[in-house]
Amino acid sequence: MSSSPNPGSVNVTETGLSSKPVSLLGHVQHVFSHVRMENLVAGLSGGVVSTLVLHPLDLVKIRFAVSDGLQLRPQYSSIMHCMRSVWQQEGLRGLYQGVTPNVWGAGASWGLYFLLYNAIKSYIKEGRQSELTATEHLVSAAEAGILTLTLTNPIWVTKTRLVLQYNADPNSKHYKGMVDALVKIYRYEGVQGLYKGYVPGLFGTSHGALQFMAYEELKRDYNKYKKVPSDAKLNAMEYISMAALSKIFAVATTYPYQVVRARLQDQHNRYNGVIDVIKRTWRNEGAIGFYKGIIPNVLRVTPACCITFVVYENVSHFLLGRK
């Protein structure tokens, strides 16, 4: 979304709509006039399906990410060892600890992200014949990511807390479920507790921005090579290839923030903010500490991204009637 030197008014002569200043509220309302609920439904569908399929790998990733040497934590030697240990102690239910907030969070996040991202893109492109540049895709995705994170951060805190309950006995666990965790976190830690990890999460919006920029550029260049419209529907393997490449690029670039965020949200350790996490992780574990859990993360997020984008593209094309 283009910015104006004066945040109180925006001139929109470039869109051909008016030469009069528009209030900030009018500016926002104009952006939301481009909202399409089909994008929300399509994004939500993709997020829910991928989360249900791949949640156990997300659990493993988080447990490795917070593995900082505390004796109270189970020790795992590999991805399979972790999954096998959880299965032996708690069964399938153990592998799906935290799945409820994960489904809510992923569904809401992907739905809102696609909704806002496409609205911002449509707003920027209004009245233009040219395609959006890579920078405009990057900025649109970053803005959508910040708004989405602000709305969904409490859900992600809840998911992290539930995933990091190590006791196999359900009756001895501190949190009984998503709602119970939300209530207890708010009661004992206040709003600040529900927004732990928000600051590194803001850095994480760069992950989504880089991913969407790469995905959009790959798709546009590929369609240009095929000499078809930029929004033409592709086959599943083409979507999967572009989604995988864009996701691996984004993960490799931004993974350390996820470790910092998970450690801030962890109930078993206490840090005095982002800088404290970075200092202690570097001092105790070195650079490798910032990449703990990256292998299960790549194994999870790459297929998750592929599933999400394939479902999103097909559902959105169906709902929006694009050919």
N, C-alpha and C positions, 0 to 999 in steps of 0.2 A: 504494500500500500504506500503510495507516494506521500511524503510528509510535506508540511507547509511551514515556512518560517514562523508564522503566527498560528499557534495551535487553536486559537479561538475562531478562526475563519479559514476557509479553503476556497480557492478559486478553481472552478472546474471548466474553464473555457476550452481546455484541451479536449474535452469530451463532446463539446458542442451542445451541452445541455443549457448552460446559462453563463452570462458574464458577470452575474452578481455573486458576492461572497455568500458562502453557505456556512451556517453554524456548524460547530463540531458535532452536535447532535444530528443535524441534517446529513453531515458527512457519514456518520456511523449508520444512520438509517438507510442511506443510499447504498452502502456496502451490503447491508442485510436485505435489501430488496433483491439481491442476486442469490439469496439462499434458496437452495433446492432441497426439499426433504428427501428426495430420492437418493442424494449423496449421503445423507445421514443413515438411511436404511441400508444402503449398500456397504458403507464403511463399517457399520455395526455388525452386519452379517459376517463380513470377512474377519473382524476381530474376534467374534465369539467362536466361530468355527475353528480358527487356528489355535485359540487358547485351549479349547476343550481337547484338541488332539495332542498338544505339545506341552501342557502344564507340567508334567513330571520333570522335564528338562529345565524348566524355569526354576523349579524348586531346587534342583541340583546346582544350578548356576548361582543362586542366592546363597546357598550354604557354603559354596566354595568362596564366594566373594567376601564373606565375613569371617573366613577362617584365618583368625589372627593369633592363634596359639593359646587361647583361653581353654583351660582344662575341662570346663563344663560342656564344651562342644564335642560332639562325636567327631572322630578323626577318620577321614576318607582318603584312600590312596588313589582312586580313579573314579571316573563317572559311573562305570558299571558297579564298582564297589559301593558307592553311595546309594545308587538305586536299589541294589540288592539288599543292603542293610536296612533301608527304610521299608522295603517290601517285607523282609523277614520279621521286623519288629511291629509294623503297623498295617501291613497289607496294602491293598489298592487305595484304601482311604488315606493312608499315610502319604502316598505319592501325590494325592490330590488335596493335601492340606493347603488352604488358602486359595482354592480354585474359585470360590464364590466371588470374593473381591477381585480376583484376577479376571473373571469373565465380565463382571460389571465394569472394571477399569478398562480392560481392553476394548470391550464393546463401546463404552462411552467415549474412550479416547479416539479410537479409529473413526467412529461415527462423527464426532465433533470435528476431528481433524480434517476429514474429507469435506465435511459440510463447510467449515470456515475457509479452508484452503481454496476450494472451488469458487466460493463467493468472492474472496479477495482477488483471485485470478480474473474472474469475470468483470469485477469492478475496474481493475487496472486495464483490461483489454477493451473496455467499452469504447466504442467509436473508433477503434483502430483496426486496420487491416493486417498489420504485421503481427508475427508471433511474439510471445513474451521471450525476453532474453534469459540467460542462465541466472543472472543476478536477480531479476524480477521473480523467477521461480524460487530462488533461495530466500528472498525477503518475504514472499507470500507464505512459504512454508514455516519460516521462523515465527511470523506473527500468529499464524494458526496454532503453532506449537505452544507459544506462551499462553494464549487464551485457554487452550485445552488443558494444560498443566495446572493452571490456576483453579480450574473447576474440578479436576480429578485427583489432585495430590493426596487428599485424605484417604481415598480408596487405596492408593499405592502404599501408603504407610500401613494401613490395615493388612494388606496382603503380605507385606514383609514380616510383620509381627506374627501372623498366623503360620507362615512358612518356617519361621525360626523357633517354633515350639518343638522341642526335642523329645519330650516325654511321651511314651507310647500310650500311657493311660489317659483316656479322654477326660476322666473325672478330676485329674490333677493338673490339667492345663489351665493357664491363667485366662486365656480367651476361649470362649465357647463357640464363637462364630463371628461373622463379619459385623453384625449389629452390636454384639456384646463388646467387640474390640473397639469399635467406633465410640461407643458410650464411655468405656473405661479410659481410653486415651484422652478424650475430651474432659472427663471428670478429674483425672489425676494430673494431666499435663496441659490442659487448656487448648486453645486454638493453635498455639505454638507447637504442641505435640502433633497435631494433625497436619502441620506444614513442615515437619522435619524433612530435610532433604530437598526442600523447594529450591534453594539457591543452586546447588549442583544440578537440580532438575532443569533450571533455566539454561544452564550450559548445555544440558542434554537436548534442548530444542535445536541446537546446531546439528545434532545427529539426524533428526527428522528432516531438517532443512537440506542438509547435504544429500540425504537419501532421495528426497523428492526432486531435488535439482538434477541429480544424476539420472533418475528414472525418467523424468520428463525429457531431458536432453537425448537420452538413448532412444526413447520412443519416437521423438520428433525426427531425429536423424535417420532412424530405421525406416519410418514411413516416407521420408523424403527420398531415401534410396529406392523404396518400392514404388515411388511415384503415386502415393495415395494420400488422402487428407490426413492431417496430423492427428485427428481424433478417430481415425478408422479403427474398427475392431480387429484385433489380432487373434491368433490362436493361442491356446493355453501354454504351449511350450515357449512361444515368443514372450508372453507376459512373464513366465517363470524365469527365463534367462535374464531379462532386464531387471526384474525384481531382485534376483539373487546377486547380480553384479552391483547394483546400487546399494544393497544392504551390506554386503561385505566391505565395500568402500567406506560406508558410514561407520560400521562397527570398528574397523581398524583405526579410524581417525579419532573416535570419541569414547572408546570403552572406559578409560580410567574414571570418568565422572560417575559411572554406574557403581563402581566399587565404593567411591566416596559416599554416594547417596545411600547405598545399602547399609554402610557402616553407621551413618548418622541415624538411620531409622531403626537400627538394631536395638532391642531392649536389654541385651546382655552386657553392653558396654556403654560408657559415657564419654562423649567428646564435647569440647567447647567450640563447636563450629567447624566449618569447612577447613580452615587453615590448620586446626589442631589435628584433624583426620589426616591431612596430607603430610604434616610433619611426623606424626607418630608412625604412619604407614611407611614412609620413606626411611625413618630411623630404624625401625624394627625389621622391615622386610625388603627394603630397597625397591628398585624400579619394578621388579617382578610382582610386588604386592599390588600394584595398580592394575595388573592384568590377570589377577586370580579369577577363575571362573570363565575366562574368555572362550575356552574351547567348548564347554557345554552351551555357552551363550551363542556362539556361532552356529553350533549344531541345532540349537533351538530356533533362533531368530531368522535364520536364512529360510528354512522351510516354512516357518510361520509367516514371514513376509511374502513368500511366494503364494501360499494359500490365501492370505488376506487380499493380495492384489488380484489374483485370479478371480476370487469370489466377488470382490468389489467391481472389477471391470465388467464382468458378465452380468451382475445384478444391475449395475448402473446403466449399462447399455440396454438391458431389458426394460427397466423402469422409465428411462428417458427416451426410449424408442430410437436410439442412434443405430445407424447401420454400420 
